[in-house]
Amino acid sequence: MNRLIWIPLLIVATVAIGATTFTTNYQFNKPGDGDSNYGELIRDNWDKVDTQLKVTADSITDHLADTTDAHDASAISAVPGAFLCTTVDDVQEYLDCLDGTFDPATSGVVLIAGAQTITGTKTFDVTPRFPNSAPGILETDGAGIISNRTFSEIDPLTTKGDLTVYDTATTRLAVGSDGQVLEADSGEAPGLKWGDKNPRWRKFTYSYSDFSTAATSSAVTAFSLQAGEGIDAVVVKHTTAFSGGTISAYTIEVGQSGDTNEYAQAFNVFQAVGGTVAMHSSFLDVPDFGTTTDVVVTARSTGDNLDQAAAGDVNVYVRTFVLP
């Protein structure tokens, strides 16, 4: 009898076990097709993720908290207008932070006054602006510090007609008197001074009230000749005839206190005014080289005292000179 005999056959399937590989940046495990230790490999990957996330978080925290060293703006990923570089200490750090790019419309940073130093070459997309003060000027203190000043803060002038001059520093030369001219003078601190014209005409205007007194003569001092100053011409011209009370004559003369008509003889200002009615007197006199001399104008009346006059105006013109 034939017997069917079963003979167990051991069939061995040969499966290739793939070698584990790793990712490029953080060396995460990449199990091969035949690896059986997935659990161990995955747990190892999570440990690597946890470690790297902690390192990244600490780096970001330190980066944001660092207000001493400037950071390169190109290393920070942000949209313009995200208010970068707001914790730097000075302009130099700020420019370093922006990596040479400045846009005040989007940076969100306001530069304030203080000791700021900029070194190196920087390129600006938009010109930096100083605070507005119109009119204004930028001023340096000689140590590299620039500030914005108004003209009124640095202008030495205070009075109409003042001039800006220079001695050891910029300063003010006060305006001179009416009729004076500007002269070069090395003996003056700024090298300039106001001086009288040479020769020059002086004009003095008098009214009947200037001579009013209960007497028939009255003298008023017009001015004083300085030591060494001379006089060479006088013109007397009345613009309103003198009259009043019972005055029958009224004259004006020019001279010194001891010689009242030395420079102009008595001129009749009682007569009617006319275009050619005037007194002209020419001479040459330097009365004193050592002291001043008063020039006086004297009024004299006939028929009544001077205080009875009710009208009258006269101009006295005197030409003076100073010898060189």
Steps between C-alpha positions, in 0.01 A plus 500: 500500500634820397527758768501869448779630701504880575843639528498855638702732287663803655466780260725786597406839360800724466407864578763772467528707817555866396760711684379805696588842339488854637360841402744767385451785754403349835597133444150360555483116461363373169425128559570263215223278353592196708578677829304354788602756765263781392409588857854558605577706190189718539570564867853605409359741236267668754791549738686677222195718420456596864868588537506713182177685585644594841823626341302709248268645765794600722676662203196708409451609863864607529483676165198710594632580847843619378500886500878542501622346177335594172357218290527461127161582352557250220494219760147590606208403285237771526268709287600871455322709755533235772688750723841337498808628680318695771725394788842613376688762700625749243492598136796281406340187644174595336663529157689175553171337595335621182799374301544834324135548402295778650133564430338732759159422356521134600773463762288616791806660665532864603852640542520729803753768597812391680863402447478286186803377303488363146805328351558330170304540179122469512250519217153639573190430295347821638683804639487502884312798642576721798220663703344793317585853612442762235716677416775272626860391457705192589780575744799289605668540838846413364487150646278348234170568671243659267197687631220699345487868596278789396659813353372704793699279741832576330432849363690764705304793353247672726425844354397642165813586299737271696779330304659156541878538535793282608767555762609172660143377449190613316346792686276806465594852397226733624343736251655847489334839542302663220732633228804298609698285256679167546878532516784247497707534817760239596504640852144380560439138607292410191708726271200727434330793665230756437632850439375839391521608139787736434391765425133469581192718523294513817144631508328659801134608492356753746158646568413833662419304820863383530607859563200604710611708796401825669797677343610625161782246454530124553772251407472120458794262456477321165791257552861482614802497272742232614866579567665558164168519314440800278211686341509668157145586388158594639164546327196651675165453325163572663186314382245704700538869575541582871232730640276569800405767752656833418825349370631717217820310422632146560850372410697175526881485529751213547823502700656409835389605845762777507445606139141426403527608134847362422367248247186675367403865537148591612252383235154655470241223551224760547487552125281300264620154403637454146690248293809719489463655846782349715832577669819340359827523691838345411824508702751261660529449874640230729426666834687263736731201454487407868135515611142526374331819386123566515331638191201716597204643309377836635163667438450875549176698488409869478177659621401218735642207694562169327222327696248713310580326174220282371649366176833426338718204388862503385761246380868547584745300289862464619785331314774353719824314427776311682862548402681172410 
